[in-house]
Amino acid sequence: MTKKLSLFTLVLMYSSAFSQVGINTDTPNSSAALDVNSDTKGLIVPRLTTAAVTSLSSTASEGLIVFDKEKKIFFGWDGAKWQNLGFEGNASNGSSQTGIIFSQGFETGDSVNYTTSGFSPSGFNFTSGSTTTSDAPASSSLFSEGIRGYGYSSNNSSATTSYIEFNTVDASSYTNNITFSFDIAAFSIGSTANGMENNDIITVDVSIDGGANYNTKLTLTGGNSSSATNTRWSFSGSGTGTNTYSSSGITVTSPNTNTGSGITFTGAQAITELSVTEIPNSSQLKLRIGVRNNAAAELWVIDNVKLQAL
């Protein structure tokens, strides 16, 4: 005890004599009150249980840093709430309050966290490269990021939907706005006159009970009326469609009011991102994307799928 008190006394005396403290250095950095120098060892901050971190909230001071040893996450107190100090959260290691819960870019190195089901799962295939001059839109990338997307094409006259269903995740520890989003484009393949109609759709379905029950929160249709048919657009468009989980399901489509056939949307007319926000932080959260078209020459392409707490 005497040795410990003596060492503590020396540190206090050193701190009071100098405005900075250096450990393993005689010249602490001028910007640091404490400069710990080592090429072989690290700094260990207090390691607390999740319950202890929560209990500390009532007395925490802005700037306090702790390590939650159960969630394996560094947290910092911002004066009002704990902030995850990591770059991304990961549901598999206990989740965090903010960050990416899962993502899927359909690249060769991505983990497969989805299955396909419904009318024609064989209609799903990876897409890469660009469309040709025989397609519409011509010379357009068949992905939004990386080098691959995930396309769906099927001659579906029965109006039955096929699905990309993502694995169930535990999002119970994510306390910020949970948002599911992805990029979408539509093409006419092998013809410059084909495309999507108002019965060709993409849906965003959310389940908070592990897939036992789904709620369709957002539907994108190809055409905006029965007469505005064969619509198509590339990933270069800037239109978006969004809805909140707490709202009733809605349908979005391009505001283009042209009639006729063979319409190529561009700019804000082309809805290239869909998202559902404010999703509950369920421990049994499951998402799926529904896809339907009625001709083999019609190709939906999905890419850059993300579930994240913003």
C-alpha positions in Angstrom: 0.0 0.0 0.0 2.8 2.4 0.9 4.5 1.9 -2.5 1.2 2.5 -4.3 0.5 5.6 -2.4 4.1 6.9 -3.0 3.8 6.3 -6.7 0.4 8.1 -6.8 1.9 11.0 -4.8 4.8 11.2 -7.3 2.4 11.3 -10.3 0.4 14.1 -8.6 3.5 16.0 -7.8 4.7 15.6 -11.5 1.3 16.7 -12.8 1.2 19.7 -10.6 4.7 20.8 -11.6 4.1 20.4 -15.3 1.1 21.1 -17.5 1.6 17.8 -19.4 2.3 14.2 -18.4 4.4 11.8 -20.6 4.7 8.1 -20.1 7.7 6.5 -21.8 8.6 10.0 -23.2 10.3 13.0 -21.8 8.7 15.3 -24.4 5.0 14.8 -24.4 3.2 16.3 -27.4 2.2 19.9 -26.8 -1.4 19.2 -27.7 -1.8 16.4 -25.1 -2.4 16.5 -21.4 -1.3 12.9 -21.3 1.0 11.3 -23.9 1.6 7.6 -23.7 4.4 6.4 -25.9 5.0 2.8 -27.0 5.7 0.9 -30.2 4.7 -2.5 -28.7 1.9 -1.9 -26.2 -1.5 -0.3 -26.1 -3.7 1.6 -23.7 -6.5 -0.2 -21.8 -9.6 1.8 -20.9 -12.1 0.7 -18.2 -13.9 -2.5 -19.3 -17.5 -2.5 -18.2 -20.5 -4.8 -18.6 -23.5 -3.5 -20.6 -25.4 -3.0 -17.4 -22.6 -1.0 -15.9 -22.4 1.3 -18.9 -26.1 1.9 -18.7 -25.9 2.6 -15.0 -23.1 5.1 -15.6 -25.3 7.2 -17.9 -26.8 9.2 -15.0 -23.4 10.5 -13.8 -21.3 10.4 -17.1 -19.5 13.5 -18.1 -19.1 14.6 -21.7 -16.0 12.9 -23.2 -16.1 9.8 -21.0 -14.9 6.7 -22.9 -15.5 3.1 -21.8 -15.3 -0.3 -23.4 -18.4 -2.5 -23.3 -16.9 -6.0 -22.8 -20.1 -7.8 -23.6 -20.9 -6.0 -26.9 -17.2 -5.6 -27.7 -17.7 -1.9 -28.5 -16.0 1.4 -27.4 -18.6 4.0 -26.3 -18.2 7.7 -25.7 -20.6 9.9 -23.7 -21.5 13.0 -25.8 -23.2 14.8 -22.9 -26.7 13.3 -23.6 -26.2 9.7 -24.8 -23.6 7.0 -25.6 -22.1 7.1 -29.1 -20.5 4.0 -30.7 -16.9 5.0 -31.4 -16.4 2.2 -33.9 -16.7 2.8 -37.7 -19.5 0.3 -38.2 -21.8 -1.8 -36.0 -22.2 -5.5 -36.5 -25.2 -7.5 -35.4 -23.2 -10.6 -35.0 -21.0 -9.2 -32.2 -23.8 -7.7 -30.2 -24.8 -4.8 -32.3 -24.2 -1.1 -31.7 -26.4 2.0 -31.4 -25.4 3.2 -34.9 -23.8 1.8 -38.0 -24.3 -0.8 -40.7 -26.3 -3.8 -39.5 -25.8 -5.7 -42.8 -25.0 -4.8 -46.4 -25.1 -6.8 -49.7 -23.4 -5.6 -52.9 -23.6 -8.9 -54.7 -19.9 -8.8 -55.3 -17.8 -12.0 -55.5 -16.3 -11.5 -52.1 -19.5 -10.6 -50.3 -21.0 -13.1 -47.8 -24.3 -14.6 -49.0 -26.9 -13.4 -46.5 -30.0 -14.1 -48.5 -32.1 -16.7 -50.2 -34.5 -16.5 -53.2 -38.0 -17.8 -53.3 -41.5 -17.3 -54.8 -42.7 -17.6 -58.4 -39.3 -18.2 -60.2 -36.1 -18.0 -58.1 -34.2 -19.1 -61.2 -35.0 -15.7 -62.7 -32.4 -14.1 -60.4 -28.9 -13.8 -61.8 -25.9 -11.7 -61.2 -25.4 -8.8 -63.7 -22.2 -7.1 -64.8 -20.9 -5.0 -67.6 -23.2 -2.7 -69.6 -26.3 -2.9 -71.8 -25.7 -2.9 -75.6 -27.1 -0.7 -78.4 -29.9 -3.3 -78.8 -31.1 -2.6 -75.2 -32.7 0.4 -73.5 -31.3 2.4 -71.9 -28.2 1.6 -74.1 -24.6 1.5 -72.9 -25.7 1.6 -69.2 -24.0 -0.2 -66.3 -25.8 -3.2 -64.9 -24.7 -2.4 -61.4 -24.6 0.8 -59.2 -21.4 0.0 -57.3 -18.6 -2.4 -57.6 -18.8 -4.7 -60.7 -22.0 -6.7 -60.1 -25.6 -6.2 -59.5 -28.5 -8.7 -59.0 -31.0 -8.9 -61.8 -34.4 -10.5 -62.2 -36.0 -11.5 -65.5 -38.9 -13.9 -65.9 -41.9 -14.4 -68.1 -44.5 -14.1 -65.3 -48.0 -13.9 -66.6 -49.5 -15.1 -63.4 -48.6 -11.9 -61.5 -46.9 -13.9 -58.8 -44.0 -12.3 -57.0 -40.4 -13.7 -56.5 -38.3 -12.6 -53.5 -34.8 -11.9 -52.2 -35.1 -12.7 -48.5 -32.3 -11.6 -46.2 -31.3 -13.5 -43.1 -32.9 -12.7 -39.8 -30.9 -10.2 -37.7 -30.9 -9.1 -34.1 -31.2 -5.3 -34.3 -32.4 -4.9 -30.7 -29.3 -2.8 -29.6 -29.6 -0.3 -32.5 -31.4 2.7 -31.1 -31.1 5.2 -33.9 -33.2 5.4 -37.1 -33.0 1.9 -38.7 -33.3 2.2 -42.5 -33.4 -0.4 -45.2 -32.4 0.9 -48.6 -31.1 -0.3 -52.0 -30.5 0.9 -55.6 -32.8 -0.1 -58.5 -32.8 0.2 -62.3 -35.0 -1.2 -65.0 -34.0 -2.3 -68.5 -35.3 -3.5 -71.8 -33.0 -6.3 -73.0 -32.7 -7.4 -76.6 -35.2 -4.7 -77.7 -35.3 -0.9 -77.5 -39.1 -0.9 -77.1 -39.7 -3.1 -74.1 -39.8 -2.1 -70.4 -41.8 -2.1 -67.2 -45.6 -1.6 -66.9 -47.7 -0.7 -63.9 -48.1 -4.3 -62.9 -44.3 -4.9 -63.0 -43.3 -4.1 -59.4 -40.6 -4.0 -56.7 -41.7 -4.2 -53.1 -40.0 -3.6 -49.8 -41.4 -6.0 -47.1 -40.5 -5.8 -43.4 -41.0 -8.5 -40.7 -40.4 -8.0 -37.0 -41.1 -11.7 -36.1 -38.5 -13.5 -38.1 -40.5 -13.8 -41.3 -43.7 -15.2 -39.9 -45.5 -12.0 -41.0 -44.5 -9.4 -43.5 -45.8 -5.9 -44.1 -45.3 -4.3 -47.5 -44.2 -0.7 -46.8 -43.2 0.4 -50.2 -44.0 -0.6 -53.8 -42.4 0.7 -57.0 -44.3 0.2 -60.3 -42.8 0.4 -63.7 -45.5 2.5 -65.4 -47.5 5.3 -63.8 -50.7 4.3 -65.6 -52.1 1.5 -67.8 -51.2 3.6 -70.9 -47.7 4.6 -69.9 -46.0 1.3 -70.6 -42.6 -0.1 -71.3 -40.7 2.3 -69.0 -37.0 1.9 -68.2 -34.2 3.7 -66.6 -30.5 3.3 -65.6 -28.8 3.7 -62.2 -27.7 7.2 -63.2 -31.1 8.6 -62.3 -31.6 10.7 -59.2 -35.2 9.9 -58.1 -36.0 8.3 -54.8 -38.9 6.6 -53.1 -39.3 6.3 -49.4 -41.7 5.5 -46.6 -41.6 5.2 -42.8 -42.4 1.8 -41.1 -45.1 3.4 -39.0 -47.0 4.6 -42.1 -49.3 2.5 -44.3 -47.7 1.0 -47.4 -47.5 3.3 -50.3 -46.8 3.0 -54.1 -44.3 5.2 -55.9 -43.7 5.6 -59.6 -42.2 8.2 -62.0 -44.1 11.5 -62.1 -43.7 11.3 -65.9 -47.2 11.8 -67.4 -46.4 10.8 -70.9 -48.5 8.1 -72.5 -47.5 5.6 -75.1 -44.8 3.0 -75.1 -41.0 3.0 -74.8 -40.4 5.7 -72.2 -36.9 6.1 -70.9 -36.8 8.0 -67.6 -33.8 10.1 -66.6 -32.9 12.5 -63.8 -35.4 12.8 -61.0 -38.0 10.9 -63.2 -35.9 7.7 -62.7 -36.5 6.3 -59.2 -33.1 4.7 -58.5 -33.2 4.4 -54.7 -35.9 2.9 -52.4 -35.8 3.1 -48.6 -38.0 2.4 -45.6 -37.0 4.3 -42.5 -37.8 4.1 -38.7 -37.9 0.4 -38.7 -38.3 -1.1 -35.2 -35.2 -2.5 -33.5 -36.6 -6.0 -33.3 -34.4 -9.0 -32.3 -36.1 -10.9 -35.1 -35.9 -8.4 -37.9 -36.2 -9.8 -41.4 -36.3 -7.9 -44.8 -37.2 -9.0 -48.3 -37.4 -7.5 -51.7 -40.3 -8.6 -53.9 -39.8 -8.6 -57.7 -42.3 -9.1 -60.5 -42.3 -8.6 -64.3 -44.3 -10.1 -67.1 -41.7 -10.6 -69.9 -38.3 -12.2 -70.2 -37.0 -9.1 -72.0 -37.7 -7.0 -68.9 -34.8 -6.8 -66.4 -34.9 -5.4 -62.9 -31.5 -4.9 -61.3 -30.9 -4.4 -57.6 -27.6 -3.3 -56.0 -26.1 -1.7 -52.9 -28.5 -3.2 -50.3 -28.0 -1.8 -46.8 -29.7 -2.1 -43.4 -28.2 0.6 -41.1 -28.9 2.7 -38.1 -28.4 6.3 -39.1 
